[in-house]
Amino acid sequence: RRWHPAGRERAAGHGGGVVFFPPGTYLHSGLVDFGSNTLVQGAGDSSIVRGTNNNYSALRFLNSSHCGITQIRTVSKASSRLTTDTSAAILFNGSDSCYARNVTVEGSASVGIMIENSSNMIADSNRVSSTQADGIHVVDGSRNVQVTHNRAFRTGDDSFSAVAYSNLPQTKNVLIDSNVSVGSGARGVACIGAANCTITNNKIYNPLAHGIAVAYETVYNTYVPSGAVIQHNVVRGVTSPIMNALLVAFANNVQVSDLQIYDSSPLYCHGSNQVQFTGVRIYNTLGAGILGVDCTQLSLKSIQISNATGQGINLQGIQGGALADVALENADRSEPRAE
């Protein structure tokens, strides 16, 4: 089956209802737009949609409400990265109370599922692989978004990300819960400039960059992230130079608890304020277990570090905080430095 949209766009489902894709392969050469009160539904992985123009390959919900997409498989042969939102596989822009659920994304010229300038959104139980950019990307002032029970494999950039650029409203209240990231091209989970990220119950394996990052990025002119809660996550196999199992950089009010790190580089807090690590277990670290530099009100409680190749804990330029109930096994036991 082949569509030939007029120009770059084709409208579908703007009157509401269900747009059903029976088993088959559907090719489109331009954007495919869906409206409010519309459910786009396939028969599972046998309902395949492929864009033939990488610049305009998105299945898009633009300024739509109460909409959804489910049981669809999108496929892309893109081999180079594009930066436009319309090159995503699935795009929600300016939408409210919509979801992507049980969708398979195989390849994309940019993001797998993009949620921008949207509210009250859900991305649940999707499988995303081999994208040129992020797997699931929440950005541009989106708020009240749940990214849950997804799996991401070999994404070209972050597997799951919430990002806020300072020239746009701040992205906030993003839940990233019970996801799996395997072999991401950058970070497993990223909260960059966003407020009130909740990152819980995720499993992150072998990313090329940080396992989890909560950070302000000067080069991209983001907001300063604040109010992040990071609980019950597992990070394994962060081995790239200068990358970290967990990075908290130039952030405010970050709470980390029940974090397990295996076979990875250090947990690193840099230039941040009111950061608390509680119940952190670190096994087989490459270098120090925990490195803190130029942070204020840094609290480390109930920490266990086993088999660190460097110091167990190395603190430099720390002003205020607490250090209690720390157990080191086969690690450098020299006293942490605090200033």
C-alpha positions, 0 to 999 in steps of 0.5 A: 500500500502506498500513499501519495500525500499532496505536497508534504502533508496529509491529514487523517482522522481529523474528525475523530475516531479510529484510523486502523492499519490492517497487516501490511506495509504502508509507504508515505512520502510526506508527513501524516497528520492525525487530529484530536479524539483520534486513535491510530491503531494497527495489528501489531508488528505486522502493521508496518509504516515507513516514510520514504522521505527522511525529512518528513517521515513523522506520524504527527499529532499537531495541536491535538488532544485526547489522541493515541497511537498503538500496535503500529511498527514504524521502519526507517532506513535512515543512515544519517542524523537529521535535527528537524522534529518532522524527521522523528518516527512519531511526533506529538507537538502542542498536544494534550492528553495523548499517548503512544503505547505498544509501538515498535520503532525500528530506525529513525533519522532523528528521534523515535518518539518525540514529545514537544510542547505537550502536556499530560502525555504517556509513552508506555510499553514501546520498543525503540531501536537503532534511531539516529538520535534519542529513543524517547525525547521530551522537550520544549516545555512539555509537562506532566509526561510519563515515560514508562515500561519502554525498551530502547536498544542501540539508540544513536543518542540518549535512550530516554531524555527530558530536555529544557532549553532556556529560550523556551518554557521549561520542561517539567514533571517528567516521570521516567520509570521502569524502562530498559536501555541497552547500548545507547549511543550516549546516555541511558537516561538524561534530565538536562535543564528540566525541573522535577524529573523523577527517574525510577526503576530503570535498568541501564546497560552499556551506554557510550556516555553517562548512565544517568545524567542530571545536568545543566549544559552551557553549550546548549543553553539549557535551564539549571535542572532542579528537583530531580528524584532518582530511585531504585535504578541499576546502572551497569557497564559505563566504561567510556573515558570521562563518562560516569555511572551517574552525573549530577552537574550544576543542578539543584536539589537532587535526591538519589536513593537505592542506586546500584552501580556495577562495573562502571566509572564513578558517581560524580557530583560537580558544581551542584547544591543540595544533593543527597545520596542514600543507599547507594551500592557500587561494585567494581568501579573504574577509579573512585567510587564517588567523586564530589567536586565544588558542591554545597550541602552534599550528603552521603549516607548508607554508602557501600563501595566494593572493589574500587580501583581508586579512592572509595570516596574523593571529595574536593571543594565541598561546603556543608553536608554530611557523611555517615554509614560508609562501608568500603571493601577493597578500596583506597581507605584514605580520608575523603577531603572536604573544604 
